Amino acid sequence: MDPNDMKEALQRAQEMQAKLGELQAELARRRYEASAGGGMVTATVSGAFRVLSIEIEPVLIEHKDRDMIQDLSAAAVNAALTKAQESVAQEMARFQSGMLAGLPNLPGMPGMPGGDA
């Protein structure tokens, strides 16, 4: 590989790493919400897959049905996490395809443009 090509590839890799960091930070700030039990329990999670809040309708607490509260809470959290995971996966796939499209041919790199299969 030509030294100029190597320098260009290294610079491109550094740019990609910076853009990936920006994307990850943006995704972490996003919020995803889902509910269970007809809206009796609502969970909100971040794009970093952290539970931000769980809201429980007062009527559910008044009935003192601990098992139902636990089940609905788990269902709402899992649904919100699934939304977040799907969204993050789509954004990462879009990022990867956009970045790979701009790479120069890299001989000998399987799966890369110009690489060996």
N, C-alpha and C positions, 0 to 999 in steps of 0.2 A: 504494500500500500504506500502510496506517495505520502511524504511527510506533511504536505499541505492538506491532503485528504484526511490524514489522521488528526491534524489540528482542527479541521473543520468538524469532524465527527465528534471529537472531544467537546468542542464548544457547543455543538448541537445537543449532546448528552447533558451538559450542564444546564442548558436552557430548558430541556425537557424536565429535568429534576426540579428546577425552580417552578415551572408551570404545574407540575404534579403536586408540589407542596401547596401552591395556591388553591388548586382544586380541592385537595383534601381539607384545607381550612374552610373553604366555602361549604363543602358538604357537611362538615361537622356543625356548622351554624344552622343548617336546615332543620326544620321540625316536621315530624310525621305524627299523625294522630289516627287512632282507631278506637272503636268502641265495641262493647259486647253487651249482650242482654238487652238489646233494643235501646242502647244508649245509657243503660244503668251505670256502666263503668266505662270511663274514657281514659286512655293512656296516651301520653305524648312522649316521643323519644327523639333524640337528635340523630343526625347523620353519622355521628361517632358511636352510635348504638348505645347511648346512655339513656336511662329512663329519666325524663325531666319532671313528669307529674302523672298522678293517677287521681282522677276525680270519681267519686262514688255518690250516686244520688242518695239523698237523705232517707228516702223511703226504704231503700235496701238496708240501711243501717238500723232503721226502726224495727225491721222484722228480725233483726239479730240472727240472721242466717249466715253464720260464719263460713260454712262450706261454700255457699253460693257466692259470697263476696270473694273468697279466695279463687274459685274457679273462674268467675267473670274477670277478675283482675288479671289472672294469668292469660286468659284468652285475649283480652284487650292489649296487653303488653306484647304478646306474641304477634298479634295482627299488626301492630304499629311497627315492630321490629322487622317484620316481613316487608312492609311497605318501604321502610328505610333501606333494607338490604337490596331490594329490587331496584330502587332508584339509584343508589350508589353504584351498583353493578352496571347499570345502563350508562351512567356518566363516565365510569372508568373505561368501559369498552369503547365509548365514543372518543375519549381522550387517547386511548391506545391506538385506535385506527387512524386518528388524525396525526398522531406523532409518527407512526410507522410510514405513513404516506410521504412524509417529507424527508425521510432518511436517504442518504446516498446508498448506492450499491455497496454491500459489505460482503465481499467474497469470503467463503468459508464459514459463514455464520448461518447455521440452519434456521429456517423460519423467517429470516430477514430478507428484505428486498435484495436480490442479487446473490443471496447465499445459497449454499448447497442444501438440498432437501434432505 
